[in-house]
Amino acid sequence: MHAGHRPPVRLGQPGELLLSFRDHKHRQIDCELRYHGQVGVEAMFLVDREFRLWRRFDTKELAIQWAELERPFLEKGDES
């Protein structure tokens, strides 16, 4: 490699949009599902397109249930 070489930017695998809403501060919140074959399904929350919170599940149904439980906390701003 030469001095000015930069490796290509790795783009994340696009996910399936599950939820999209605005919180009390009018920030855009999206929840995406990403599939990893036999490893499971990842539910990921993004706030203004920046990663905020994620969790991996064995099934899509469990990922959806968790996302629906987390939504009210994110809408109010209780992200802890």
N, C-alpha and C positions, 0 to 999 in steps of 0.2 A: 504494500500500500504506500502511496505517496502522501506527502504532508497535508495536502488539501482534501484528501479523500474523506468522504462522509458516508457511512453505511446508509442504505435506504431506510426511510421511516417505515416502521411496522404499523400497519393499520389493524385495529382490532377486528375480529370477526363480527360482522353485523348480526344483530339480534332481532328477535321478533318483538315488536312493540306490544306490550301488554296494557300499560296504563300511561296516561299523559294528562297532567293537570297543573294548576298553578297553586302555590302555597300562599300563606297569608301575606308574604312580602312580594307577591306577584312573580316569584321565580318559577321558571319552567321545570317541572319534575316529570321525568320519564322512567318507566320501569320496562326493561327489556329482558327477554328470556333468551339464553344462549344454550344450545344443545351440545353435549360432549359425549355422544354415543352411550356406551355402557357405563361411563363414569357418572352420568346424570345430567341434570339441568341446573343452570345457574340463573338466579334472579338478581338483576343488578339495577339499582336506582342511580339515576344521574340527575344532578341539580344544575340547571343551565349548561347541560351537556358535559359536566365534569363528574367523574366518578364520586359517589358518596357512600354507598352501602351495597353489599352483596352477600349472597349465601348460596350454597350448593345443596341440591336436593336429589333424591333418587328418582322422583317422578315429576312430571309437569304439573300435576294436580297439587302436589305439596308446595311447589314453588308459587303457584297462583294463590293458594291459601295464605302463605306467608306474606306475599306482596299486598294482599287485601287487608291483612292485619296491620301492616306497617303504614299503609296509606294515611290513616287519620293522624298518626304522630307526625308524619312529614308535612301534612297540610297545616298543622298547627305550629310547626317549627320545633317539635320535641324530637330531635334527631339523635339523642344520646342513647 
